[in-house]
Amino acid sequence: MPPSSREGKANSRNPAPSPTPTPQVEAKNDISAIATEDSDEVISVDTRLVTVPVRVLDRKGRFVGGLERSKFKVFENGVDQEISHFSNEAQPFIVALVLDMSYSSKFKIGDIQSAAIAFIDQLRPDDQVMVIAFDEEVHMMCEATNNRNTIYRAIRNTRIATGTSLYEAVDMTMNDRLRKLEGRKAMVIFTDGVDTTSRNSHDLDNLRDALEMDALIYPIRYDTFEDVQAMKGRSTIMIPDSKPQGTPPIAQSKNGLPLPAQEPVVVTPGDRGTTPEEYARGQEYLDQLAYRTGGRLHVADSIGNLNRAFAKIASELREFYSIGYYPKEDTGSGRTRKVKVRVDEANVAVRARDSYVVPETKRKN
């Protein structure tokens, strides 16, 4: 799915094989080409402050909590840095829950909503959540809040619709929402990874922006390839199994009025987002979002797997330390800087990002 092909409206997509694709650095239009060859994960920078999420595990892979700042050391390009910011695992997260509302036969709207609400219930009381849904347009269901009733209502108001503006949803979430917020941040995206209707945002733009973000990204990927092939070339009536109220769309709205209550939706699959190559590219896109931000890609092919994926993400968000420092050496934008985190504790393994790219000074508004 070349990043330049953003024109036209297609209302369905099609899945790709499950194996994780190997990034092809030499391909100019390959979404992995923007990653540095020797970096494992990339740290984002806010002005000059570099923030590094860190997990410390024992030999059995269990999280080691309760460590003090004095136990940590951080090096940039081999030079010992002074840790100026430190927070332990008790610090809350701001979580952006981003839900793909395009059609899938595997997951009914009620299943998605129930799994999302169960995920919210596993977060800590001080964790804040914003809910964003997308189809052809992007809908801000609720801003970041720790009011559970507001979050539940936002999730229940999501609705199945046509089109998939994934790239615009990710762009809006990163640049219009998360980038403006302080604190520990994560984005959880439930999608098949295939964009069919974005016009103003591209996959490569998303990945470049992710390199500069201080948010972990956790995609949960599901497969819609068989659905798309079954519907290809014919119209399919989808009867909604819930009656959400609808919310004003964030983007591409002509009048900004609330959406009407959901009616049966007619889906006519087009050509965009229906080939195995596009599904393979979608899988690679999600893999790179996770890999380059320190998150983890999960695959859900059943409601049971979806619930387990949400549970694993909620658990992992409780297991991060955050350390921050101001680099001793001033470097220009676009430079890759190597980072090493060490912990003065016996028999532990440290999981931390090992590099970052110094961002451009200019930010998106």
Residue pairs with C-beta under 8 A, 6 or more apart in sequence:
1 194
1 195
1 203
1 272
1 273
1 277
1 278
1 281
1 282
2 29
3 29
3 31
3 202
3 203
3 204
3 205
4 202
5 272
6 198
6 199
6 200
6 202
7 199
8 270
8 272
9 136
9 163
9 196
9 197
9 270
10 163
10 196
10 197
10 269
10 270
10 271
10 272
10 273
10 274
11 102
11 136
11 162
11 163
11 196
11 197
11 267
11 268
11 269
11 270
12 102
12 103
12 196
12 224
12 227
12 228
12 231
12 232
12 267
12 269
12 270
12 273
12 274
13 102
13 164
13 192
13 194
13 195
13 196
13 224
13 228
13 272
13 273
13 274
13 278
13 279
13 282
14 194
14 224
14 225
14 227
14 228
14 229
14 232
14 273
14 274
14 275
14 276
14 278
14 279
15 192
15 194
15 223
15 224
15 225
15 226
15 228
15 276
15 279
15 282
16 225
16 276
16 277
16 278
16 279
16 280
16 281
16 282
16 283
17 276
17 279
17 280
17 283
18 223
18 283
18 299
20 283
20 284
20 287
20 297
21 32
21 280
21 283
21 284
21 287
23 30
23 32
23 33
23 35
23 284
23 288
24 30
24 32
24 33
25 32
25 33
25 35
25 37
26 33
27 33
29 204
31 203
31 204
31 207
31 281
31 284
31 285
31 288
32 284
32 288
34 204
34 207
34 208
34 211
35 42
35 207
35 211
35 288
35 291
35 292
36 42
36 336
36 355
36 357
38 336
38 355
39 336
39 338
39 354
39 355
40 353
40 354
40 355
41 291
41 292
41 293
41 294
41 353
41 354
41 355
42 210
42 211
42 292
42 293
42 353
42 355
42 356
42 357
43 50
43 51
43 52
43 214
43 294
43 339
43 353
43 355
43 356
44 51
44 211
44 212
44 213
44 214
44 215
44 293
44 356
44 359
45 51
45 212
45 214
45 356
45 358
45 359
46 214
48 326
48 327
49 84
49 85
49 324
49 325
49 326
50 76
50 324
50 325
50 326
50 327
50 337
50 339
50 356
51 85
51 214
51 322
51 323
51 324
52 74
52 322
52 323
52 324
52 339
52 341
52 352
52 353
53 184
53 216
53 294
53 320
53 321
53 322
53 352
53 353
54 72
54 320
54 321
54 322
54 323
54 341
54 343
54 350
54 351
54 352
55 63
55 316
55 319
55 320
55 321
55 350
55 351
55 352
56 63
56 64
56 67
56 321
56 343
56 345
56 348
56 349
56 350
56 351
57 63
57 64
57 348
57 349
57 350
57 351
58 64
58 347
58 348
58 349
59 347
59 349
63 89
63 318
63 319
64 345
64 348
65 88
65 89
65 319
66 88
67 88
67 321
67 343
67 345
69 83
69 86
69 323
70 344
71 343
71 344
71 345
72 83
72 86
72 321
72 323
72 341
72 342
72 343
72 344
73 80
73 83
73 341
73 342
73 343
73 344
74 80
74 81
74 83
74 323
74 325
74 339
74 340
74 341
74 342
75 81
75 339
75 340
75 341
75 342
76 325
76 327
76 328
76 329
76 337
76 338
76 339
77 329
77 337
77 338
78 338
78 340
79 328
79 329
81 325
81 326
81 327
81 328
82 325
82 326
82 328
83 323
83 324
83 325
84 324
84 325
84 326
85 322
85 323
85 324
85 325
86 321
86 322
86 323
86 324
87 184
87 321
87 322
88 321
89 318
89 319
89 320
89 321
91 183
91 184
91 322
92 124
92 126
92 127
92 128
92 146
92 183
92 184
93 123
93 124
93 127
93 128
93 183
93 184
93 185
93 186
93 317
94 127
94 128
94 129
94 130
94 144
94 178
94 181
94 183
94 184
94 185
94 186
95 123
95 127
95 128
95 129
95 130
95 185
95 186
95 187
95 188
95 317
96 129
96 130
96 132
96 144
96 173
96 177
96 178
96 185
96 186
96 187
96 188
96 215
97 116
97 119
97 120
97 129
97 130
97 131
97 132
97 155
97 188
97 190
98 132
98 133
98 134
98 169
98 170
98 173
98 187
98 188
98 189
98 190
98 191
99 112
99 116
99 131
99 132
99 133
99 134
99 155
99 158
99 190
99 191
100 134
100 135
100 164
100 166
100 189
100 190
100 191
100 192
101 109
101 133
101 134
101 135
101 158
101 159
101 160
101 161
102 135
102 160
102 161
102 162
102 163
102 164
102 192
102 196
102 224
103 160
103 162
103 224
103 227
103 236
103 238
103 265
103 267
104 192
104 222
104 224
104 227
105 226
105 227
106 222
106 223
106 224
106 227
106 301
106 302
107 222
107 303
107 306
108 241
109 158
109 159
109 160
109 240
109 241
109 242
110 241
110 242
111 303
111 306
112 158
112 190
112 306
113 155
113 156
113 158
113 242
115 303
115 306
115 307
115 310
116 131
116 155
116 190
116 310
117 152
117 155
117 156
118 307
118 310
118 311
119 188
119 310
119 311
119 313
119 314
120 129
120 148
120 151
120 152
120 155
121 148
122 310
122 311
122 314
122 315
123 129
123 314
123 317
124 318
125 146
126 146
127 146
127 317
128 144
128 145
128 146
129 142
129 144
129 145
129 146
129 151
130 140
130 142
130 143
130 144
130 145
130 177
131 141
131 142
131 151
131 154
131 155
131 158
132 138
132 139
132 140
132 141
132 169
132 172
132 173
132 177
132 250
133 139
133 141
133 158
133 159
133 247
134 164
134 165
134 166
134 168
134 169
135 160
135 161
135 162
135 163
135 164
135 165
136 161
136 162
136 163
136 164
136 165
136 197
136 252
137 163
137 165
137 249
137 250
137 251
137 252
137 253
138 165
138 168
138 169
138 172
138 249
138 250
138 251
138 252
139 158
139 247
139 248
139 249
139 250
139 259
140 247
140 248
140 250
141 154
141 155
141 157
141 158
141 247
142 150
142 151
142 153
142 154
143 177
144 177
144 181
145 151
154 247
156 242
156 244
157 244
157 245
157 246
157 247
158 244
159 240
159 242
159 244
159 246
159 259
159 262
160 238
160 240
160 262
160 265
161 262
161 265
162 265
162 267
163 196
163 197
164 191
164 192
164 194
164 195
164 196
164 197
164 273
165 195
165 196
165 197
165 198
165 199
165 201
165 251
165 252
166 191
166 193
166 194
166 195
166 198
167 195
167 198
167 201
167 202
167 203
167 205
167 206
168 198
168 199
168 200
168 201
168 251
170 187
170 189
170 201
170 206
170 289
171 200
171 201
171 205
171 206
171 209
172 250
172 251
173 187
174 187
174 206
174 209
174 210
174 213
174 215
175 209
175 363
175 364
176 250
178 185
178 187
178 213
178 215
179 213
179 363
179 364
184 320
184 322
185 213
185 214
185 215
185 216
186 215
186 216
186 217
186 218
186 295
186 313
186 317
187 215
187 216
187 217
187 218
187 295
188 218
188 219
188 220
188 310
188 313
189 217
189 218
189 219
189 220
189 286
189 289
190 219
190 220
190 222
190 300
190 306
191 219
191 220
191 221
191 222
191 286
192 221
192 222
192 223
192 224
192 279
192 282
193 219
193 221
193 279
193 282
193 283
193 285
193 286
194 224
194 273
194 278
194 279
194 281
194 282
195 203
195 273
195 282
196 270
196 272
196 273
199 252
200 251
203 281
203 285
206 285
206 289
207 285
207 288
207 289
207 292
209 364
210 217
210 289
210 292
210 293
211 292
211 356
211 357
211 359
212 357
212 359
212 360
213 293
215 293
216 293
216 294
216 295
216 317
216 320
217 289
217 290
217 293
217 295
218 290
218 295
218 296
218 297
218 298
218 313
219 286
219 287
219 289
219 290
219 295
219 297
219 298
220 298
220 299
220 300
220 306
220 309
220 310
220 313
221 283
221 286
221 297
221 298
221 299
221 300
222 299
222 300
222 301
222 306
223 279
223 301
225 276
225 279
228 269
228 273
228 274
229 274
231 267
231 269
232 269
232 274
233 269
234 268
234 269
235 266
235 267
235 268
236 266
236 267
237 264
237 265
237 266
238 264
238 265
238 266
238 267
239 264
240 262
240 263
240 264
240 265
242 262
243 261
243 262
244 261
244 262
245 258
245 261
246 258
246 259
246 260
246 261
246 262
247 258
247 259
248 256
248 257
248 258
248 259
249 256
249 259
272 278
286 297
287 297
289 295
289 297
290 296
290 297
291 297
294 353
296 312
296 313
296 316
298 309
298 312
298 313
299 305
299 309
300 306
300 309
323 341
327 337
331 337
331 358
332 358
333 358
333 359
333 360
333 361
334 357
334 358
334 360
335 357
335 358
336 355
336 356
336 357
337 355
337 356
337 357
337 358
338 354
338 355
339 352
339 353
339 354
339 355
339 356
340 354
341 350
341 352
342 350
343 350
